[in-house]
C-alpha cells in the first residue's frame, strides 16, 4: 500500500505545506486586491488570471494525457496514469471552476481584466463591433462552465474505469477507455481552442490566430508531463517506483518530452511565420509587444528579454539536451530537465498574458507586482494540496498492467 512507503509520507508532507502556503498567499493577495480600489484592484486581478491560467492549464494537460493514455495504452503511460488521474480528474476540474469564479464575476474580474467588457470601446471600432455576438460576459462564463463540465464527466468515466479495472482486472475496461479516449482527443483540441481564446487570446480582442489553441494545448501537455516525470523520477529510489523505473522507461519519458517540445516549437514558429508573412495590422502588434520594438514610445522594450528566455529554455535547451542519449539514460539529468521545462512553462504563461495587459511596463518592472506572486502561490498551494490528496487515495501504480514490472532492469 502507499501508506507504507517513504514516497507517500513525502507527498503527504508536501500536501500539508502546500495548504499552509496557499492559505497565507491567498490572504495576502486579497489584502493587495482591496488595498486600492482603483489601480491595485486591476493589477491584482491580472496576477490572479496568471496564476489561474498556469495551474488550470496543468489540469487541462493532465486531462489530455488521460485521453491519450486511454487511446494508445502505452506501457510507459502506466507509470504516470495515477498522476494524470489525480491532476486531471473530476475533482481537479471542479476546482478549476471554483477558482474561475473571481474571473467570471463582472464586478470583480471580468470588467477589470478584459477590454471587451466595455461596450463603448467595442462599438466604437468597426472590427470589434463584429465580435460582439461572441465576446459577451454571459457567453464567456457559460462556455467555460459547459466545457469544463464536459471534461469533468469525461475524466470521471475514464478514472472510474481505471480504478474499476484495478479491482476486477477485467480487460474489457481497456476497450471502454479506448472508446472514450480516442474521440475525446478530438473533443479536447476543439474545446481547448475555445477555452484558450476566451481566457487568454481575448485579452487583445483584435488579435486572432487559428493555431493558438493547438499551441496552448501542447503547452498544457508539457506542464503536466514535466510535473509527472518529476514526481516519478524523484521518487525512483523508493517503493513502488524503484520496481518500474528502468533505463527504457526513462528513455520513453525523454522521447515524449522531446516530442512535445518539438510540437510546441513547430506550431509556435508556424504562427509567427504566418503573422510575419501576412504583415497584417491586426496580428502584428501581438509580436511587437513581445519583440522589444519601440511601438510604445520607447517603453516596455525589455519584453524582448522574456521572449528570448522562453525561446531558449522552452525549446533550445530541452531540444539539444533530449537528443543526447545520456540525458535520456540518467535519471538525475531528466529530473533537472523536467524542472527546467516546468519552470519555463511559468514564464511562458507570463509571456502570453502580461505584454497585453501591462505593455508599457516591460518585463522587468512588471515583475515588481507582488500580487502576481501571491496569486500564483495561493492558487498553486490550493491546487497542489488538492492534487496530492487525490493522488494519495489510490495505489501509485495500477495493478491491471504488469508490463513495466516485466521489463528487465538494464
N, C-alpha and C positions, 0 to 999 in steps of 0.2 A: 504494500500500500504506500501511497505518497507520504503518509504521516511518519513513516519510519526512515525517511531519507533526509540527508542534510540539505538537499536542494529544496525540499518542501519547507523546512524551517527558514531557510534563507529568503525564499519568496514571501513567506508569511510576514517576516520582519519588514521586508521592503513594502509590503502592502500597508502595514500599520504606519510606517514612516510616511508613505505617500498620503495617507489620510490626514496626518498631522500637518504636513507641508501644504496640502491642498486647502485645508480649512484656514490656516493662517494667511496664505496668499490670497484667497478669495475675499477674506475680510479686508485685507489691505487694499485690494482692488476696489472694493465697494467704497472705502473711505476716499480713495482717489477719484472715483466716479462722482461722489457727492461733494467734493471739495469746492468746485466752481461750476455752477450750472451752465455757464456759457462755453468755455473752452475745454476744461477738463472732462466734462461730460462726453464730448465728441471724441477726444483723444483716448479716453478710457475704453470707449466702445470700439475704436479701431483695434486696440490691443486685444479686446475680448474676441473680436472676429478672427484675428490672427491665431489666437490660442485654439479657438473652436475649430477653425478650418484644419489646422495641423492635426490635432488629436482626432477630429472627426474623419479626416482622410485616412488615418491609420486604421480606424474601424472599417471604413469602406474598403480599403485594400485587403484587410483580413477576410472580409466577406467575399471579395472577389477570389481570393485564394481558396476559400471553401468551395466555391463553384468550380474552380479549376481542378482541385483535387477530386471532387465528385465526378468530374468528366473523364480525367485521364487515369485516375487510380495509380499514381506513381508510388514507387516504394519509398523514395526519399520524402515524399509528402506526408507519409505516415508519421514521421518523426516530429512534424510541426503542426499536424492537424489539430491537436488539442489547443495549441497556442492560438491558432486561427479561429477555432470554435469559441474560445474564450473572448478574444478581441473583436470578433466579427459576428458574434451570436446575437440572439434577440434581445438579451438584457443590455448589451452594449449599444445596440441600435436604439433601444428605448431611451438609454442615457443620452444619446446624441439628440434625440427630440427634446428632452428636458433641457439640455444645455443650449438648444436652439431658441428657447423661449425669449431670453433677453434680446436677441437679434430680431425676432419676429414681431415683437410688440411695438406698435407705431410710435408711442410717446417715449420709448426707451432706446431702442436700437435702430429701427428702420429709418426714421427721419434723420438720425444723427450720422448714419453710415452711408446711405445710398442717395445720390443726387436725383435719381429718377422719381423719388417720392415727392419732389417739388413740381406740382402740376404746371406752375407758371414757367419754370425752366424747360419742361418737356414741350409744352405747347408753343413756346416761342421759337423753337427750332424745327425747320421743315422735316429733317431726318428723324429726330427724336419723336416728333408727334406721331409718326407712323408706327412707333413701337409701343404706344400707349395701350394697345389691346393686350399686350403681353406683360409689360412691366407695371403691374398693379400690386398693391400691398396684399390684397386677398389672394391673388394668383401666386405671389411669392411664397407665402406660408402654406397655402394649400398644396402646391406642387411638392414641397419638402415633406409635408405630412403624408401625402399619398405615396411618394416614392420610398421614403424610409419605412413606411408601413409595409409596403410590398417586400422590401428587403428583409424586414423582421420576420414575416411569415415564411419567406423562402429559407432563411437561415434556420428558423425553428424546425422546419421539415428536414433539412439536411442534418442538423445536430441531433435531432431525435432519432433519426435513422442510424447515425453513427453510434450513439450510446446504446441503442436497442441491439445493434449487431454485436456490441461488446459483451452483452449478456447472453444472447442466443447463438452467436457465431453463425447466423444464417446468411449464406452468401447471396441470397435474393436481395438483401439490403443494398448490395453494390449496385444492382440494376436500378433500384429506386433512386439512389443518389445520382446515378448517371442520367436518368430521365429528367431529374430536376436541374442537374448541373449544366448540361450541355445547352439547352435553351436559355438557362439562366445567364450564361455568359453574354449572349446577345442582348438580353434584357439589361444586364449590368452596364455595358458600354453605352447603351442608349440613355439609361436613366442617369448615369454619372455625367453624361454630357449636359443634361438638363440641370442637374444639381450644381455643377461647376459654373455653368452660365449664370445661374441665379446668385450663388454665393460670392463668386469672385469676379467673373468677367463683367458683370453688370456694374461693378464699381466705376467703370469707364463706359457709360451707356452707348456711346457712339461706336466703340470698338466691337468687332466680331471676328471670330475665327472658327471655321468648321472643324478644325483638328484640335481645338482647345480641350475638349472633353476627353479625347484619347490621351493627350499628354497628361492631363490631370489624373486619369485612371491609372496610367503606368506609374506615375509618381506615388499614388496611393499604394500600389503594389510594392514599390521599393521601400516605403516606410514600414509596411507590415512585415515584409520578408526580412529586412535587415534586423528588425527587432526580434523576430522569431529565431533567426540564426544566432543572434547574440545570446538569447536565453538558453538555447540548447547547447551551444558550444561552451559557454561559460560554465555550465554545469556538467561538462563532459567527463569529469573525473568522479562524478557522484552517480549513485544508482537513481533511476534506471538508465540514465543516458549513457553511461560508460559501456553498456551492453550493445548499444546501437551505433555509437559514433565511431565509424571506420574511415579509413582514407577514401573509400568510394563515396560515402555519404558527404564528407567534407568537400570532395570534388564536385559532387552534384549540386551542393549549395553554391559553390563558386560559379559553376556554369550557369545556374539560373540567375544569380545576381548579375553576371555578365550579360545575359540575355536582356534582362530588364534595363540595365544601364544603356545598352546599345539601342534598344527600342526608344527609350526616353530621349537619347541624343538624336536619333534619326528623326523622330517626329518633331522635336523642338527645332532642329535645323530646318526641316521642311517648312514649318510655319514661318520661320524667319526669312527664308529664301523667297517664299511666295509673297510675303509682305514687301520685301526689298525689290523684287522684280515688278510687282504691281505698282509700287510707289503711289499708293492712294492716300489721300489726306485723312481718311477715317481710321486707317490701320497704322500708318507710320508713327503717329505720336506715341503709341504704345511702346515702341522701341526707343524713341527719342528720350522718353522719360527715364529709360534704363541705360542709356548709352553714354552719358556724360556730355551730351551736346549742350550748348548754351541756349536752349529753347526757352528757358525760364529766366531770361535776363541774367545769366551767369550763376544762378543759384542751383543747388542740387546736383552739381556736376559729379560729385563722388558716388552717385548711384552706380557709376561705372565700376567702382571697386567691388560692389556686391555682385554685379553681373559677372565680373571676371572670377570671383571666388566660386560662384555657382558653377560656372563653366569648367573650372579646373577640378573642383572636388566632387562634382556630380557626374562628370564624365572622364576627364583625362586620368586622374589618379585611379579610380576604380578600373577603368578600361585597361591601362597598362599593367596594373597590379594583377588583374584577373586573367590576363592572357599568359602570365608567367605560371608554369606548373607548380612551382614551390608554394605560391600563395594558396593554391587550392589543395595542397597536401598538409600544410602546417596549421593546426587549429588556432594557435595564437595569432598568426597572420590574418586569418579570416575573421577572427574576433575584432581586431583593430580596424580592419576594413569595414566591417559591419557598423562599428561605432562611427567611422568617418562618414559613411553613407547616411546613417540615421541623423547625425548632427547636421550634415549638409542639407538634408530634407527640411530642417527647421528654417534655414536661411533661404531655401528655395521658395517656401511658402511666404516668407517675409518679402522676397523679391516679387512675388505675384501680387501682393496686396499693397504695400506701403508706397511705392512710387506713384500709385494712382491716388492715394488719399493724402500723402504728405510730399508732393513733388518739390516744393520749394525748400524743404529742409535738408534734403540729401541723406545719404546713408548714415554718416557719422552723427549728425545732430538728431536724426530720427531714433537712433539707438538710446538717446538720453531720456526717453519717455519711460519712467519706471513702471507705469501701469501696464505696459506691454509684458514686462517680466512677471508682474504679479498675476496678470490674467493667464499667461502661459503656464506658470507653476500651479495656479489654483485649479484651472481646468485639467491640467496634466495630473495633478495629485488625485483629483476625484476620478479621472479616467483610469489611471494606473491602479488605484486601490480596488475599484470595481473589477477591473480585468484580473488582478491577482486572485481575488477571492472566487471569481468564476473559474479560473484556471486550476485552483487547488481542490475543487469539488470532485474532480474525476481523475482517474489514473493518467499520468503524463503521456504514456504510450498505449495506444489501443491494443487490445488482445486479439482482435479478429484478423490481423495481418501480421504474420511472423516472418515476412521476407527479410526484414532488417536483422532479425535475430539469427537468420540462417547464413548471413554473409560472413565469410571468414575475415578475421581481423588481420590485415596485412601490414 
